[in-house]
């Protein structure tokens, strides 16, 4: 993250209604891999930090007594609540807070997850906070995944034509993209690891409507960024996609890094 960029509430403004349709769901194999790696048995509590519309929270909720999803976007949490109700999942709690407010009186957890979210936070501050929120057998999981890949090579160019060549993010921009180097952050916060497990990538078929929703689900092309040109952009995007009814999209493998406090071994 560049020093000039600062988080603001508009980061995913307008994206929540598109997220569930536009992003590919995490596969059931991911929940099975978590359960096998950590011996999950329906006890303990889960905290999913930066949960968005509950994509990972809801997938893993059945492996815990209680699950907590925390996010700074109220619309995302409303979508998560609707999805939980539709799926008949009743052990989830949704907390509208920034990760930087942790521990926020939420207690301790057997598993704390970051899935496509850690890069948006004050990472040293958040990593230090969650270190103190784990139970004695607790672990922190950093999920490296993509639930969205461009289905058409011209989409990125079309977005740049409307929003400019520099990646947008809320009211600011990210010329160098989002930051990496999370391993050093976790170690500096007192974690030991990582131990990694993976879930294979896969090819999924996306409709034009799903591709459009996927574009609007991204922080870099959130609906609010287009202003009064939103309808114009969507029309041009749909015209670009019109020659085909469906698009194959290859998703990368999912890699999960498990981190323990120094007082625990791997």
N, C-alpha and C positions, 0 to 999 in steps of 0.2 A: 504494500500500500504506500502510495506517495505521501510525504508529509503534508502536502497541500490538500489532500482529500479528507473530508470529514463526513461522517454518517449524518443523514438527515431522514426524516420520516417519509420522504417521497421516494425512497429507494425502489420500492416495489409497488408504488401507488398505481392502483388500477389492475394489477397483475393477478390478484387472488382469484378472480372469476375465471381466468384462463388456465390456471396452474394445473388443476387436476386433469383437465382434458388435454392440455398441451404437453405435459411432462409424462414420460413413460413411468409406470409404477415400478417400484423396486420389486424384484422377483421374490416369490416365496422361499426360494433357495437361500436368500440372504438371512431370513429369520431362522431357517434351519441351521445355517452355519454359525450364527451367533449362539444358538442354543447348544450346539455341539461343542463349540470352543469354550464356552463359559459355564457349561453345566446348568443352564437356566431351567427352572422347574416350577415356575408359576409363583415363586415367592420374591420378596424384595420389591424395590421401586426403581423405575426408569425415569431419567430426566433427559429429554431431547432438547438441546439448546439451539435456538434458531430453527424451530420445527416447521415454519411455514404452514401449509395446510395439513400438517400431520402425516406426511407421506411415510416417514420412517416410524414415527410414534405409533401409528395405528398398526403397522406391520408387526412391531415387536410387543405391543401391549399385551398380547395373550401369553407371553412368557413371564409376566410379572403380576404381582398383586395389584399394584397401582402404577400408572404411567402419567408423567407430567410433561406437557409440551409448552415450551416458553418461546415467545416471539415478540418482536417490537411492533408488528403490523397487526392491527385489530381485525382487518378484513381477512387476513390469512387465518387467524384463529377462529373466526366465525365459520370459514369454510371447513376448518378442521372439525369443529363441533358438528356441523351438518353431516360430514362424512362419517363421523363416529356414530351418530344417531342412525344413519342409513344402514350402517353395517352392524348395528346392534352391539356396539362395543361400549360398555358402561363404566370402565375402570380408568378413564382418562380425565385429567384436569388440565385446563388451558389457562396459561398465565400470561397476561399482557405486560411484559417488562422487557427492557433491554438486557442483554447478557451482562453488561457492565454493572448492573444492579445486584448481581448474585453476591452472596448466597440468598439474600432476600427472604430469609426465614423459611426456606422451603425444606429444610431438613437434610437428611443424608440418603444416598442412593447406591444401589448395587451396580448400576450401569449409568454412565453419563455419555451421551453421544453428541457428536458434531457431524452433520452430514451436509456437505455443500454450504457450510455456514461460517466456519471458523475465521475465514479470511475477512469477513465483514466487521470483526470485533477488534477492540483493544486487546490483542491476543495475550500479552503477558499478564494483564490484569485479570482476564477471564480464566486463563489457565490456572493462575494462583488461587482464584476463588473456588473453582471446581475441585482442585486438589484437596481442599478441606471439607468437601461435601460428600466424599465417598465413605461408605461403610468399610469396616476392616477387610472385607473380602471384595471391595469395590474395584472397578476398572473404568477407565475412560477410553472411548473408542472414537477414532477419527476415520470417517468414512470417505474414501476417495472414490467418487462416482460421478457419472454424468447421466442425467435422466433426460437430456436434450442434446441432439446433434442436428446440424443443419441438414435438411432433406434435399436441398437444392443448392448448388454452388453459387448461384447468383443472389441468394437471399442476403448474405452479408454485405454485398456491394449495394443492394437496394437500400438497406438500412443506412449505410454510410452516405448514400446520396441524399437522404433526408436529415440525418442527424450529424453529419460531419465525420471526418476520418478518425477522430479520437473517441475511444470507448466512453460512453456516458454512464453515470452512476449517480442517481438522485439528482441533486442540483449541481453536482460537480462532475469530474471526469477522471479517468484512470489511464493516462497515456501509456503506462507500463503494465497495465493489467493488474489483477489481484495478486497479492504476495504469496510466496512459498516459504520454504524454510521452517515449517511448523515443528519439525523435530527438535530444533534448538530451543524453541519456545517452551515445548513440553518439558524438556530436560532442565531448563533454567527454572521452571516452576516446581521442580521436585519430583518429576515422573521418571520412571525407569522403563526402558523398552526401545523400540516397539517389538511386539510379536505380531506378525501379519498373517491374515488369511484372505483368500480371494474367492470370488464367485465369477464364473466365466462370463464373457461378453455374449451378446446375442444380436440377432437381426430381427427387427420388428417392422411391421407394415403400418404406415401412417396415412390417414386421409388428409385431403387438403385442409379441411376444417381443423384437424388436429395440428397440422403444421403451422397454420396461422395462429392458433392458440399458443403453440410453443414459442413463437416469436414474441408474443405479447407477455409471456410468462417470465421473460428475462429482464433483469435489471437494466441491461444495456439497450433494450428496446421496449421498455415499459410504456403502456399507452399514453401516460401523461407527457412523455418526452416529445410526442409528435404535435401537441397542441391542436390548433384548428386544422392541421393537415392529416389528422388520424384517419379519417374516412378515405381521403385520397391515397394515403399509403396502403391501407388495407385493400382497396380496389386494385391497386397496381400489384400488390403481392398476390392476390388471387388470380389476376391475369397471368402472372408469371407461372403460377402453379397449374393453370387450366389445362395444359396439354395432357396431363396424366390424372387418373382418378386416385391412385395410391402411390406412395413412395416408400421404398425400403430404406431403413435407417439402421446402421450398424452401431450398436452401443459398446463401449469399451468395457473391459472387465471391471468389476468392483473390487477394490482392495481396502481392507479394514486394518488399521494399525491399533493395537491394544496397548494401552499405557497404564502402568501401576505406580502408585506412590513408592518412593524409595524404601519404605518400610515393608513393601511386599516384593516378592520375587516373581519372575515370569515363569 
